[in-house]
Amino acid sequence: MWEEKDNKLVKTFEFKDFIEAFGFMTKVAIAAEKMDHHPNWSNVYNKVSIELTTHDAGNIVTKNDRKLAEIIDSLA
């Protein structure tokens, strides 16, 4: 479940291994590019931590963040 914290939607995804985590990141990157709305994220081995916020709106959570979060969930 996404958590709204410090004007960001945050969530950590855990996968079987690095290859699955990296594959997930690739799918998210393609979706984010199509939306022109890019996440802040990090990856350590099988975990991908994502923060979504809209920089152009003053670093707050907007409908674009919520839409991208839905898409990301569908890719996990």
JOCOR-V486725 format. One record per residue. N is the residue number from 1. RES is the residue in three letters. SS is DSSP state (@ for helix, = for strand, . for the rest). OMEGA is omega as a letter, one per 40 degrees, with the letter a starting at -180 (none if undefined). Layout:
BEGIN
N;RES;SS;OMEGA, N;RES;SS;OMEGA
END
This chain:
BEGIN
1;MET;.;i, 2;TRP;.;i, 3;GLU;=;i, 4;GLU;=;a, 5;LYS;=;i, 6;ASP;.;i, 7;ASN;.;i, 8;LYS;=;i, 9;LEU;=;a, 10;VAL;=;i, 11;LYS;=;i, 12;THR;=;i, 13;PHE;=;i, 14;GLU;=;a, 15;PHE;.;a, 16;LYS;.;a, 17;ASP;.;a, 18;PHE;@;a, 19;ILE;@;i, 20;GLU;@;i, 21;ALA;@;a, 22;PHE;@;i, 23;GLY;@;i, 24;PHE;@;a, 25;MET;@;i, 26;THR;@;i, 27;LYS;@;i, 28;VAL;@;a, 29;ALA;@;i, 30;ILE;@;i, 31;ALA;@;a, 32;ALA;@;i, 33;GLU;@;i, 34;LYS;@;i, 35;MET;@;a, 36;ASP;.;a, 37;HIS;.;a, 38;HIS;.;a, 39;PRO;.;i, 40;ASN;=;a, 41;TRP;=;i, 42;SER;=;a, 43;ASN;=;i, 44;VAL;=;a, 45;TYR;.;a, 46;ASN;.;a, 47;LYS;=;i, 48;VAL;=;i, 49;SER;=;a, 50;ILE;=;i, 51;GLU;=;i, 52;LEU;=;i, 53;THR;.;a, 54;THR;=;a, 55;HIS;@;a, 56;ASP;@;a, 57;ALA;@;i, 58;GLY;.;i, 59;ASN;.;i, 60;ILE;=;i, 61;VAL;.;i, 62;THR;.;i, 63;LYS;@;i, 64;ASN;@;i, 65;ASP;@;a, 66;ARG;@;i, 67;LYS;@;i, 68;LEU;@;i, 69;ALA;@;i, 70;GLU;@;a, 71;ILE;@;a, 72;ILE;@;i, 73;ASP;@;a, 74;SER;@;a, 75;LEU;@;a, 76;ALA;.;none
END
